[in-house]
């Protein structure tokens, strides 16, 4: 017969060894609980810290998830009725209902198509008409369908927070209503496209996420924990051809602006600084955009910017190069005043420029 203090052969274990084994077993049990229920353990620890600390800043308001909360599932439940599967002659993609009878998707999903097949989460299918695209300036298109019982998604207008939860919904590899989750990895990330048949490069500021995005996700929404659209997924950065945890989405406010213009047939007004850029590299050890020419009467000229200046920051955000400057300017609205730091003769100068208007056709 054996008991808790004897070995397999019935011999009595030394007292010190029995104590080590006992407390080791307790430690393993505790570790197992924390591993299996990380959210509950984290919540308890944070709650205990909050109640025992007397020096917590009053302006910090951290909302902890309730026990048993499923924020990803909750977000998916809200957005899924608004997500659609899009099939063209060349492939498949995703889209999201943005208004009654209107669906926003990525322009490259419907490239070359006048009509597409649209399937909803209830399994019904209709033929959709491509109203227009805004490529390559912004990879956004609008599809019109004959349905008046759809659930439009809510598009947020403010910028997302870096690190906040992000949920991507779409049809990767044709697998409909697939939900993946991660965070907003960065905002205002430069993403450039080249217009087919020309050397025109258009750069825009994107929302970056590590939520898994694969071929077929394009055109689908990236949403927050409330199921509100943060952006329209359009591309990934990858060496493997599949998701490497670096995806990009057109910001929701930009997508909505271009979608409105496509529907109404209006032109898009984007911000214009009034400079052309040199291909030269900025001063060694200093990132920035080298100015080649300043246009007469532009906001740049009125602010005193000169040829040869190096713009190194715009509204407090470092400028890494010419493409980055273009993307940052496009993220603002015409008429906005922006603070620009320039490098001239190895000295930094801060100027304020009022952005002008550049018009872009959509169709």
C-alpha positions as CSV (number, residue, x, y, z in Angstrom):
1,X,0.0,0.0,0.0
2,X,1.2,3.5,-0.7
3,X,0.2,6.9,0.5
4,X,0.9,10.5,-0.7
5,X,4.4,10.5,1.0
6,X,5.7,7.1,-0.3
7,X,7.3,6.1,-3.5
8,X,6.0,3.5,-6.0
9,X,7.9,0.7,-4.2
10,X,6.3,1.7,-0.9
11,X,9.4,3.3,0.6
12,X,9.0,6.4,2.7
13,X,10.2,9.6,0.9
14,X,12.3,12.1,2.9
15,X,10.3,14.9,4.3
16,X,12.0,17.6,2.4
17,X,11.4,15.8,-0.9
18,X,7.8,15.3,-0.1
19,X,7.4,19.0,0.5
20,X,9.1,19.9,-2.8
21,X,6.9,17.5,-4.7
22,X,3.7,18.8,-3.0
23,X,4.4,22.5,-3.7
24,X,5.6,21.7,-7.2
25,X,2.3,20.0,-7.9
26,X,0.4,23.1,-6.6
27,X,2.5,25.4,-8.8
28,X,1.7,23.3,-11.9
29,X,-2.0,23.4,-11.1
30,X,-2.0,27.2,-10.7
31,X,0.1,27.6,-13.9
32,X,-2.4,25.4,-15.8
33,X,-5.3,27.5,-14.7
34,X,-3.6,30.7,-15.8
35,X,-2.7,29.2,-19.2
36,X,-6.2,27.9,-19.8
37,X,-8.0,31.1,-18.8
38,X,-5.7,34.0,-19.5
39,X,-8.4,36.6,-19.8
40,X,-9.9,35.8,-16.4
41,X,-6.5,35.8,-14.8
42,X,-5.5,39.1,-16.4
43,X,-8.8,40.7,-15.4
44,X,-8.4,39.6,-11.8
45,X,-4.8,40.9,-11.6
46,X,-5.8,44.2,-13.1
47,X,-8.8,44.6,-10.9
48,X,-6.8,43.8,-7.8
49,X,-4.2,46.4,-8.8
50,X,-6.8,49.0,-9.4
51,X,-8.5,48.5,-6.1
52,X,-5.3,48.5,-4.0
53,X,-3.4,51.3,-5.8
54,X,-3.8,54.8,-4.4
55,X,-1.8,56.5,-7.2
56,X,-3.7,55.5,-10.4
57,X,-4.1,58.5,-12.8
58,X,-7.7,59.7,-12.8
59,X,-7.6,60.3,-16.6
60,X,-6.8,56.6,-17.4
61,X,-10.0,54.7,-18.1
62,X,-9.2,51.1,-19.1
63,X,-12.3,49.0,-19.9
64,X,-11.7,45.3,-19.0
65,X,-13.7,42.7,-20.8
66,X,-16.4,41.1,-18.7
67,X,-16.0,37.5,-17.7
68,X,-17.0,35.3,-20.6
69,X,-17.1,38.2,-23.1
70,X,-16.5,37.3,-26.7
71,X,-15.7,40.6,-28.4
72,X,-14.7,39.1,-31.7
73,X,-17.8,37.0,-31.9
74,X,-19.9,40.0,-31.0
75,X,-18.3,42.1,-33.7
76,X,-18.8,39.3,-36.3
77,X,-22.5,39.0,-35.3
78,X,-23.0,42.7,-36.1
79,X,-21.1,42.8,-39.4
80,X,-21.8,39.4,-41.0
81,X,-25.3,40.3,-42.3
82,X,-23.7,43.2,-44.2
83,X,-20.8,41.2,-45.8
84,X,-21.2,39.7,-49.3
85,X,-19.4,37.3,-51.6
86,X,-18.5,38.6,-55.1
87,X,-17.9,36.4,-58.1
88,X,-16.5,37.7,-61.4
89,X,-15.3,36.0,-64.5
90,X,-11.7,36.2,-63.2
91,X,-12.1,35.4,-59.5
92,X,-13.8,36.1,-56.2
93,X,-13.7,38.8,-53.7
94,X,-15.7,40.4,-50.9
95,X,-17.8,43.4,-50.3
96,X,-19.9,45.2,-47.6
97,X,-23.3,46.9,-47.8
98,X,-22.8,50.6,-47.4
99,X,-26.2,52.0,-48.3
100,X,-29.5,50.7,-49.5
101,X,-28.9,48.7,-52.7
102,X,-25.2,49.7,-52.7
103,X,-22.1,47.6,-51.9
104,X,-18.5,48.9,-51.5
105,X,-15.7,46.6,-52.6
106,X,-12.1,46.9,-53.9
107,X,-11.7,48.2,-57.4
108,X,-9.3,45.4,-58.4
109,X,-12.0,42.8,-57.5
110,X,-14.3,44.1,-60.2
111,X,-11.6,45.2,-62.6
112,X,-12.8,44.7,-66.2
113,X,-16.3,43.7,-65.2
114,X,-19.6,45.5,-65.8
115,X,-21.7,43.0,-63.9
116,X,-20.9,40.5,-61.1
117,X,-22.6,37.9,-59.0
118,X,-23.3,38.9,-55.4
119,X,-24.2,36.3,-52.8
120,X,-25.5,37.3,-49.4
121,X,-25.1,35.5,-46.0
122,X,-28.6,34.1,-46.3
123,X,-27.5,32.3,-49.5
124,X,-29.5,34.4,-52.0
125,X,-27.8,35.6,-55.1
126,X,-28.3,38.6,-57.4
127,X,-26.6,40.2,-60.4
128,X,-24.9,43.4,-59.4
129,X,-23.9,46.3,-61.7
130,X,-20.5,48.0,-61.2
131,X,-21.3,51.7,-61.0
132,X,-17.7,52.8,-61.1
133,X,-14.2,52.7,-59.5
134,X,-11.7,55.1,-58.1
135,X,-8.6,53.1,-59.0
136,X,-5.7,53.7,-58.9
137,X,-6.1,56.8,-56.6
138,X,-7.9,54.7,-54.1
139,X,-8.8,51.0,-54.6
140,X,-12.5,51.4,-54.1
141,X,-15.5,50.5,-56.3
142,X,-19.3,50.5,-55.9
143,X,-21.8,47.8,-57.0
144,X,-25.5,48.4,-57.2
145,X,-28.0,45.6,-56.5
146,X,-31.8,45.3,-56.6
147,X,-32.4,44.7,-53.0
148,X,-34.0,47.0,-50.5
149,X,-33.8,44.7,-47.4
150,X,-30.1,44.9,-46.8
151,X,-28.4,45.9,-43.6
152,X,-25.9,48.7,-44.2
153,X,-22.7,48.7,-42.1
154,X,-21.7,51.7,-40.1
155,X,-18.5,53.4,-41.3
156,X,-16.5,55.2,-38.7
157,X,-15.2,58.7,-39.4
158,X,-12.4,59.0,-36.9
159,X,-9.0,57.3,-37.2
160,X,-8.6,54.0,-35.4
161,X,-6.2,53.6,-32.5
162,X,-3.0,51.7,-33.0
163,X,-3.3,48.4,-31.0
164,X,-7.1,48.3,-30.9
165,X,-8.9,45.1,-31.9
166,X,-9.5,44.6,-35.6
167,X,-11.7,41.9,-37.2
168,X,-11.5,41.1,-40.9
169,X,-14.5,39.5,-42.6
170,X,-14.7,38.1,-46.1
171,X,-14.1,35.2,-48.4
172,X,-10.4,34.2,-48.4
173,X,-9.8,31.6,-51.0
174,X,-13.5,31.6,-51.7
175,X,-14.4,30.5,-48.1
176,X,-17.4,32.7,-47.4
177,X,-18.1,34.5,-44.2
178,X,-14.7,33.9,-42.8
179,X,-13.7,35.8,-39.6
180,X,-10.2,36.6,-38.6
181,X,-9.0,38.8,-35.8
182,X,-6.0,40.8,-34.7
183,X,-5.2,44.4,-34.0
184,X,-4.7,47.7,-35.9
185,X,-0.9,47.5,-36.4
186,X,-0.4,51.0,-37.7
187,X,-2.3,53.9,-39.3
188,X,-1.3,56.2,-42.2
189,X,1.0,53.6,-43.7
190,X,2.1,54.4,-47.2
191,X,0.7,52.1,-49.9
192,X,1.3,53.0,-53.5
193,X,-0.2,51.7,-56.8
194,X,0.7,52.2,-60.4
195,X,-1.9,53.1,-63.0
196,X,-2.0,50.4,-65.7
197,X,-0.4,51.6,-69.0
198,X,1.4,54.6,-67.4
199,X,4.1,55.5,-65.0
200,X,1.7,57.3,-62.7
201,X,2.1,56.3,-59.1
202,X,-0.6,57.1,-56.5
203,X,0.1,56.8,-52.8
204,X,-2.5,56.7,-50.1
205,X,-2.4,56.4,-46.3
206,X,-3.7,53.0,-45.2
207,X,-4.8,51.2,-42.0
208,X,-2.4,48.3,-41.4
209,X,-3.5,45.1,-39.6
210,X,-2.2,41.7,-38.6
211,X,-5.6,40.1,-38.9
212,X,-5.2,37.3,-41.4
213,X,-6.1,38.6,-44.9
214,X,-5.7,36.4,-48.0
215,X,-6.8,36.5,-51.6
216,X,-10.6,36.7,-51.6
217,X,-10.6,39.0,-48.6
218,X,-10.2,42.0,-50.9
219,X,-13.2,44.4,-50.7
220,X,-14.4,43.0,-47.3
221,X,-14.5,45.1,-44.1
222,X,-12.1,45.5,-41.3
223,X,-14.2,46.3,-38.2
224,X,-13.8,47.3,-34.6
225,X,-15.3,45.5,-31.6
226,X,-18.6,47.2,-32.2
227,X,-18.7,45.8,-35.7
228,X,-18.2,49.2,-37.3
229,X,-16.1,49.5,-40.4
230,X,-12.6,50.8,-39.9
231,X,-11.5,50.2,-43.5
232,X,-11.9,48.2,-46.7
233,X,-9.3,45.4,-47.0
234,X,-7.4,45.8,-50.3
235,X,-3.9,44.3,-50.1
236,X,-1.3,42.3,-48.2
237,X,2.5,42.5,-48.1
238,X,3.9,39.0,-48.5
239,X,6.9,37.0,-49.7
240,X,4.9,33.7,-49.6
241,X,1.9,34.8,-51.6
242,X,-0.4,34.3,-48.6
243,X,-1.0,36.1,-45.3
244,X,2.2,37.1,-43.5
245,X,0.4,39.3,-40.9
246,X,0.8,42.6,-42.9
247,X,-2.5,43.6,-44.4
248,X,-3.8,47.0,-45.6
249,X,-7.2,48.6,-45.7
250,X,-8.5,51.9,-47.2
251,X,-9.6,54.0,-44.2
252,X,-13.4,53.9,-43.8
253,X,-13.9,57.7,-44.1
254,X,-11.9,57.7,-47.4
255,X,-13.8,54.7,-48.7
256,X,-17.1,56.4,-48.0
257,X,-16.0,59.6,-49.6
258,X,-15.0,57.9,-52.8
259,X,-18.1,55.7,-52.8
260,X,-20.3,58.8,-52.5
261,X,-18.5,60.4,-55.4
262,X,-18.9,57.3,-57.6
263,X,-22.6,57.1,-56.9
264,X,-23.2,60.8,-57.5
265,X,-20.8,61.0,-60.5
266,X,-18.9,63.9,-58.8
267,X,-15.2,64.5,-58.8
268,X,-13.1,63.9,-55.7
269,X,-11.4,66.9,-54.1
270,X,-8.1,65.9,-52.4
271,X,-5.5,68.0,-50.6
272,X,-2.7,69.6,-52.6
273,X,0.5,71.0,-51.2
274,X,1.8,72.4,-54.4
275,X,5.3,70.8,-54.9
276,X,7.0,68.4,-57.2
277,X,9.5,66.1,-55.7
278,X,13.1,65.4,-56.6
279,X,14.4,61.8,-56.9
280,X,17.4,62.9,-54.8
281,X,18.1,61.3,-51.4
282,X,17.8,63.5,-48.4
283,X,20.9,64.5,-46.4
284,X,22.8,61.4,-45.2
285,X,21.3,60.2,-41.9
286,X,18.1,62.2,-42.4
287,X,14.8,60.9,-43.9
288,X,12.6,63.3,-45.8
289,X,11.2,64.4,-49.2
290,X,13.4,66.6,-51.3
291,X,11.5,69.4,-53.0
292,X,12.2,69.9,-56.7
293,X,9.8,72.7,-57.6
294,X,7.3,74.8,-55.8
295,X,4.1,75.8,-57.7
296,X,3.2,79.4,-58.0
297,X,0.3,80.5,-55.7
298,X,0.3,77.1,-53.9
299,X,0.1,76.6,-50.1
300,X,3.7,75.6,-50.2
301,X,4.8,78.8,-51.9
302,X,2.8,80.9,-49.5
303,X,4.4,79.1,-46.6
304,X,7.9,79.9,-47.9
305,X,8.9,76.4,-48.9
306,X,11.7,76.5,-51.6
307,X,13.3,74.2,-54.1
308,X,15.9,72.1,-52.4
309,X,14.2,72.1,-49.0
310,X,13.7,68.7,-47.4
311,X,10.4,68.2,-45.7
312,X,11.0,66.0,-42.7
313,X,7.7,66.1,-40.8
314,X,4.1,67.0,-41.4
315,X,1.8,67.8,-38.5
316,X,4.2,66.0,-36.2
317,X,4.5,62.8,-38.3
318,X,7.9,62.1,-39.7
319,X,8.1,62.1,-43.5
320,X,10.1,59.1,-44.7
321,X,10.3,60.0,-48.4
322,X,8.4,61.4,-51.4
323,X,5.8,58.6,-51.4
324,X,5.2,59.1,-47.7
325,X,4.7,62.8,-48.1
326,X,2.2,62.3,-50.9
327,X,0.2,59.8,-48.7
328,X,0.3,62.1,-45.7
329,X,-1.0,65.1,-47.7
330,X,-3.8,63.0,-49.2
331,X,-4.9,62.0,-45.7
332,X,-5.8,65.6,-45.0
333,X,-8.6,67.7,-46.4
334,X,-8.3,70.7,-48.8
335,X,-8.3,74.0,-46.8
336,X,-6.6,72.4,-43.7
337,X,-3.6,74.2,-42.3
338,X,-0.7,71.8,-41.6
339,X,2.6,72.4,-39.7
340,X,5.6,71.4,-41.8
341,X,9.2,71.0,-40.6
342,X,11.7,71.6,-43.3
343,X,15.5,71.2,-43.4
344,X,17.3,74.0,-45.2
345,X,21.1,74.4,-45.1
346,X,21.3,71.9,-42.3
347,X,18.9,74.0,-40.1
348,X,15.3,73.0,-39.2
349,X,12.5,75.5,-39.8
350,X,8.8,75.1,-39.1
351,X,6.2,76.7,-41.4
352,X,2.5,76.5,-41.7
353,X,0.9,75.7,-45.1
354,X,-2.8,75.8,-46.1
355,X,-3.5,72.9,-48.4
356,X,-5.1,73.6,-51.8
357,X,-7.5,71.5,-53.9
358,X,-6.7,68.8,-56.4
359,X,-9.6,67.2,-58.4
360,X,-9.7,63.6,-59.4
361,X,-12.2,61.9,-61.7
362,X,-14.0,58.8,-60.7
363,X,-16.0,56.6,-63.0
